[in-house]
């Protein structure tokens, strides 16, 4: 039996895991929902929920991975009591990773495309209405969408094919380093724009009188979903590390990195929008319609716009590579394929599975499964974000705390093995009873908001 691959360094583990968490949710969704729900007050509530919701589930995932040295399906099968069926969700969770990539690869392709078009000056001189029309035209160009999606799939699996240390770990270190350098440069430019102070004040000075209960729920949901917990995306990296460090401390480091990127993204967008009098709560169109108009009005806007979109590319690709590694590890563990065979076949499967999303903006645009104005992307996102993530997190928590699962004592022993911050034993009651209720609440309210419109 071949020895299992492992990450070369502790820094590699932290950066790869953080890279999995850092993605579109941090740099696209976080700024506009922060603007929609009250700015700094929303951020404070979000940070609180990040700790009380995200941290326990992350430690649970890492513990299951490290204890089993297997992918999600194998981990639940290895750790469950004899005769139980916990492992069934393990296979569902792996499918969740595939489903996530079925639309994530298309959106990541948009970032590549907008970097290309911005760098070549294709938006220079366009009126605001023409920039919006350009985005709609781009979405209707199915061959181009498929082309950019193919590039994302090829690059992601190409990195995985190089190996865990020489590919995934090494490339993620470069992407994460580049990500932070780009963000620092963009923040310096944003905060020095005339009129940026109003945006900084809105973002950093809490006014809790402007925070609604809807905003509190939005903060809860964002804190939960930003880490993509519940489908084993983090678990696989727990299986690649040793027992030298306790998992609570490592999880806190990853949470801090993920939060730092989200906060830094806000420090780019809020001052920039304030400087040009733009409503930052405009929604998802902020990235592809509003910001290109701002870059057109900015001195050196072509350069700054290209820099911004390559930053988005880096953020998206860290997640793509991490989730692809999860899919590769699954077939390697379950079917004992070589890494090269696994990446090749997985790459073909993900490419074919991603085609419906790319086609849904053109030939298949008439298919609107969740009502008027929705598409295949919305359906796939809903299945993952509103169903698999909360249900999976609930299952992980119960698996790690219930006597009929892996059990609290086994979980706590694994989590606290090694030096560093220990996971407190006194939170057992919270994890066993209160946290499952909170996750169930998120699940139910998410469905009410979706189908009660």
N, C-alpha and C positions, 0 to 999 in steps of 0.2 A: 504493500500500500504506500503510495507516494505521500511524502510529508506535506501537510497543508501549508500553503503560502501564508506569509505574514507581512505586515507593514514594517518597514525598516526602522522607523523612528516614532517616538511619541508625538512629535510635531506633525509628522505625516498623518497619524491617526486623527489628531485634532482638526487639521486643515481639510482632510478628505471628508470627515464627518460634517464639519461646518459647511463645506462646499455642497454637500448633499442638501443641507437645510437652506442654504442661501440660494435664492433663485428669483423667479418672477414675482413671488409673493412679497419679497422684501423690497424690490426696487420698482415695482409697478403698482401692486395693489396697496401696499402700506401707505405710501404718500397720499393717494387720493382718498382713502377712507379716513385717514387722519384729518385731512382737510374737511371732509364731510361731517365729521363728528366732534369737532371742537378743538383740534390742534393739540396743544401740550397736555390738557386735561385727559384727552383720550390716550396719549402716549403713556402717562403715569398708570392709568388703569390697565393698559395693555401689558406693561412690564410686570405688574403684580400677577396677572393671570398667567404670564409666561412662566413664572416660577412655580405657582401652585398647580398648574395644569401640565405644562410641557416637561418640567424637570422629572417628575416621577415616572412618566411614560418613557422618557428617553433612557433613564437608568434601567427600567424594566427591559427595554429592547437590548441594550448593551449587555445586561446580565445574562439574558437568554442566549445571546450569540456567543459570549465568551465561555459560558458553561458547557455549551454543546459543540463548539467549533464547527458549526454547520450553518447553512442557509435557514431561512424562516421555517420552511416546511420540515426540514430535517431536524431543526432545533426543537420544535414542538413535539415531534414524534419521539425524539430521544429523551426529552425531559418529562413528558406526561406520564402519569401512573398507568400501569398495565391495564389494557382493556378500555381505556378512555379514548375519546375521539377529538381531542383538542387539535390534533394535527390537520384536521380537515380545513380549519381556517388557514393553516399555513399555506396550503395550495391556493386558496382564495386570495390571500395576501400577495403571493407571487404574481397572480394574475392582475392584481391591482397595480403592481409596478409596471406591467406591460400596458395596462389601460392608461396609466398616467403618461407614458411615453407616446401613446397613440395620438395625443393632442399636443403634448409638450414639445415634441420635435418640430411640429408645424409652427408653433409660436416662436420657438428659438430660431427657426429659419427666418421669421420676420425681422428679427434683430440683425441677423447677418445681412439681409437684403437692405435694410435701412442704413446700416453702416456703409454698404457699397454705394447706394444711391446718394447718400449725404456726402461721402468722401469725393464723389465725382461731380458734385454740384448740381445734381438733377433737380433739387428743390429751390435753388437760388433764383430769385426774381419772381417766384410764384406768389400770387395773391393768396390770402387766407383760405378763400373758398377753393382755390385750385389745389392747395395742399391737401385739403380734405378729399377732394375728388381724386387726387393721385393715390391716396390710400385705398379708396374704393376700387379704383382701376387695378391696383396691385392685387387686391384680394380676388378680383375676378380673373386674374391671369393664372389659370390653373397650372400650365407647364412651369411657370416661374416658381409658384409655391412648391410644387413637387421637387423642383431642382434644388431649392434651398433646404427643404426637408431632407432630401437625399444627402446633401453635404453634412448636415448635422448628424445623421445616422452613421455615415461613413467615418467622420472624424471621431465620434464617440466610441464606436466599436473598434476603430483603429487604435485608439489609446488603450482600450482594454486588452487588445491582442498583444500589445507589447509586454504585458505582465502586470502584476499588482504593484511591485516596487518600481520597475523601470517605466511603466506606463501610467497607471492610475495615480500612484503616489507622486511621482516626479512631475507629471504634467499638472496635477491639481495644485502642487506647491507653486508652480510658475503662474498659473491662472489666478490663484488667490493673492499672490504677491502683486501681480499686475493690477488686480482688481482694486486693492487698497491704494496703490500709487495713483491710479486713474481717479479714484474718488477724492483723494486729497487735492489733486490738481483742480478738479471740477468744483470742489467746495470753495477753494480759494478764489476761483473766478466768480462763483455765484455770490458769495458774501461781499465781494468788492463792487458789485453792480450798483449803480445809483438807485436808491429806493428799496434795496434789499432788506433794510432794517425792519420793515413792517412784517415781512415774512419770517424773519428770525424771531421776532417777538411773539408772533402767533404760535410758532413752533416750540418755543422754549419757556414761555410764561403761562403756567396753567390758569385757566379760568373755569372752575368746576360748575359755575352757574350755567355754562353753555353746554354741559354734558347731559345728554338724555339717557333714559334707560335703553333706548335702541342703540345708543353709542356704547353703553356698557356691554350689551350683548355682542356688538360688532367687535369690541376689544377682546372679548372672550373667544370669539370665533377665530379672529386673526391670530391670537396667541397660540391657539390649538393647531390651526392649519398651516402656519408658516413653517413648522418643523417637519411636515410630512410624516408625522408619526402615525403608526397604525397598520402599515403594510410591510414592515420589516426593512425599510430602506436603511435605517440605522443599525439594525441588528447584525447585518452582515459584517460591518466593520468592527463590531464587538468580537466577532469570531476570528478576526485577524490580529488581535493584540494579546499581549501576555498579561500576567497577573501582578505586575509590579506596582500598578497604581490602582487606587480605589475608583469606582466608576462614578460616584457622585461628583467628585472633584473634576473629573474629565468632562462630565456632562455640563457642569457649570461653565467651564472654559468654552465649550462649544456654544452654549446659550449666549454667552457674552459676545462671542464673535458674530453670531447670527444677528443679535440685537444691534451691535455696533454698525453692521452693514445697513440695516434698516434705518437706523437713526441718521447715518451719514447720507443715505439716499435722500432723506427728507431735507437735509441741509444743502443738498444740491437743488432740489426742485422748489421748495418753498421760497427761498430768497429770489430765485430766478423768476418764478411766476409773479411774486410781489413787485419785482422791478419793472415788469411789463404789464402789470394790471390784469393778470389772468387768474380766473377762478380755478384753484387747484383741486376742487372737488368735482371737476368736470367728468371724471370717470375714466374708464380704460382708454378712451380716445386721447387722453392727455399725452401719452407717449408718442403716438404716431400722427397726431394732427396738431395739437396745441404746441408741443415743444418744437417741432420743425418750424412753425411760424415764429417762435421766439428766436430761434437760431438765425432765421432770416433777418430779423431786426437787430441782431447783435453784431458788434464789430468783430470780425473774424469768426462769424457764426458757422461757416462751413467747417472750419477746423474743430471748434468746440462741439458741434453737432456730431461729427465723425467720432470724436473722443468719447462722447456720451454713449453712442450706440455700440462702440467696441467694448465699453464697460458693461453694457447689458449683455453682450455676447459672452463675455467672461463669466458673468453671474449665471447665465442660463446653462453654459456648458459644464460648469462644476456639478450642477444637479444631474445633467444628462449622463455624464461619465459615471457618477456614483450609482445611479439607478441602473444603468447598463451593466455595471459590475455585479449588481445584485442578480440580474437575469443570467449573466454568464456563470456566476458562482452556483446558482441553482442547478443548471444542467450539468455542470462539472461534478457537483456533489451527488446528484441523484442518478446520473447515467454514466458517470466516470469518463466523460469526454475530455479530450485535450482542450487547453485554452483556445488554441487556434480554431479547432472545429466548433467549439461552443460560440466563439465570437462571430464566426462566419454564418452559421445557421441562425443564431439569434438576430444577427444584423438583417438577414433576409426576412425573417418573421416580423421584426419591428417595422421594416420598410413597408411591407405589404399591409400590416395592420394600421399603419399611419396614413395610408392613401385615402381612406374615407374622409378623414378630417380635412385633408388638403382639397379634396373634391367637393366638400360641402359648401365652399364659397363660390363654386361655379356650377358644374353640371348637376350636382346634388343639392343645390341651395333650396329646392322646394321641399326637402325633407326637414320638417320642423317638429321634432319629437316632444318638446316641452312647451309647445305653444308658439304663437306668432313671434317672429323675431329671433327664434332660437335655431340652433343647428346641431350637427354631430359633436362639435367641440363642447357645446353647452351640456349635452347629454353625458359625454364621457367625463367631463369635469364634475358634474353633479354626482355621478356614480362613485367617483373616487373621493371627492371632497366632502360630500354630504352623507355618504354611506360607509364606504370602506374605511376611511380614516377614523371616524368616531367609533364605529363598531369594532374595528381592529384594536384601537386603543383600549376600549372597554374589555375586550377579551384578554389582552395582555395583562391588564391590571388584575383581573380576576384570576388568571392563570398563575400570577406571581404571589397572590395573597390567599387564595382559597385552599383549604385542605384537600379538596378533590382535584386540584391542579398541581403545579410544580411545588407550590407552598411557600409561605412567608419565610420560614427559617432557611430554606435553600436559596431563595432570592436574596435575603439579607446577607447571608454568608458570602455569596458570590459578589454582590455589589460592594461589600466592604473589604474584600481581599486586596491587599496591597497598601501602600502608604498613601496619605492624602486625606481629604475630607471624607468623613464617613456618612453614610445614609442613616438618618436617625431612626431607631427602632420605635420611638413613640408615635411615628406617623402611621402606624399600622391601621388604626381605626379610621383615619382620614382616607387612606388608600383603599381600605376594604369597603367602606360604606359611602362616604361623602363624595369622593372623586368619581365613582361610578354614576352617582346621581347627577353630578354636574355634566359628565360626558353624555348621559342619556338626555339631559335637558338640551344640550347643544344639538344633538341628533333630531329631537322632536321639533324644536323651534325652527331648525333649518328646513325641515319638510313643510312645516306650516307656512313659512315665508315663501317657499317655492310654489306650493300648490294652493295657498289660500289667497293668492293675488286676484 
